[in-house]
Amino acid sequence: QVQLVESGGGLVQPGGSLRLSCAASGSIFSINVMGWYRQAPGKERERVAAIINGGDTNYADSVKGRFTISRDNAKNTVYLQMNSLKPEDTAVYYCNAGVTSIGPWRNYWGQGTQVTVSS
């Protein structure tokens, strides 16, 4: 099977930066899209950023100009560089990947990493 493991969350002051990483492992043939979602307490999960295999990216309006998504296809890893963090960025961040493995294409999720922006 396929596993996604996130790292890099933590506590940061407003205006600070964090870098999240998510590595996919297992019987992977290809990954067409990787992305980051987040869920704050009492709110629905929302997409933050996504990157497709060709390198095209898209971002939620709330993070444009502050967050940058990138991926290393050789390592099946996606990153989220978060700058100028705001208290409203506080949430559990989840990695997501569309993976073709030994079975049919499937959407996989990581277990999440907490990001807290507070002074």
N, C-alpha and C positions, 0 to 999 in steps of 0.2 A: 504494500500500500504506500501511500504518499503522506508525508508529514511536513507541516510548516512550523518552524520554530522561530519566534520573535525574540529580539533582545534590544536593549537600549533605552527602555523607558526609565522614568524616575521623576524626581522633584526638581523643578527649576524655577527661578525667579522670573517675573514678567520681563520681557525683552531678551531673555536668554535663548539658548539653542540646545537642541537635542538631535541625535541621529538614531533612527530606528533601523534595524536590520531584520530580514526575514529570509531564512534559508529553507528551501524545499529539498527533501530527500526521499529516496525510495525508488521504485521502478518507474522512472520518468522517461517517456519518449519525447515529449515536447510540452512547453508551457506557452500558450498563446497570449495570455494577459496576466499581469500581476498588479495588485493594487493594495491600498490601505483604506480601511474604514474606521470609524470611531463611534463610540456610544457613550454619551454622558448620562449621569443619573437622571432617570425620569424622561429620557428622550429616546427617540428611535435611532437605530444605527444609520449612519450616513456615510456615503462615499467621500473620501478625502481626495484621493488621487489614484490614477491608474496609468499603466504603461503597457503598450502592446509589444509584440515581438519585434516589430520593425522600428520601435523607438518612439512612436508617437505617444504623447502624454495628454492627459486632461486633469483638471483640478476643480475642486469646489470653489465657488466664488470667494468664500470666506478665507481661503488659504492662498489664493493666487498672489504671487509676488513674495510670499514668505516661505512656502514649502517647495521643495524640489524632490521629485521622485526619479530614481534611476535604477538600473538593473545590470547585473553581471550574468549574462546568459551562460557563460562557462561554469559558473558556480551555482546556477539556479537560485540566485539571491536578488532580492529587491531591497532598496534603501529608501528612507524618507528623511531628508534633511529638513529640519524644522527650525526656522529662525524667527526672531521677533515674536516669540511666543506670548500669548495673551491668556489671562485666566479662563476665558471661554474656550480655549483649546484643551482644557482639562477633560480627560475622557480615557476610556480603555480603547486602545488602538489595536485593530485586528488586521492581520495580513490575509490576503485572499489571492488565490491563483486558479486559473483554468488549466487543467492538466490532462494530457493524454498519457495514460500509463498502459499497463498490460490489459486493463479493461477499457471501456469507452470513456470519452471525455467526461470530466467531472469537475465540479467546483469544490475547492478545498479551503478550509479556514484554519488559521492558527488559533491558539488559545487566548491570545490577547496580552498586551503589556500596558500597564498603567502609566499615564503621563499626567502629572499634576503641576500646574503652573500657579504658583502662589508666593507671596512675599512673607 
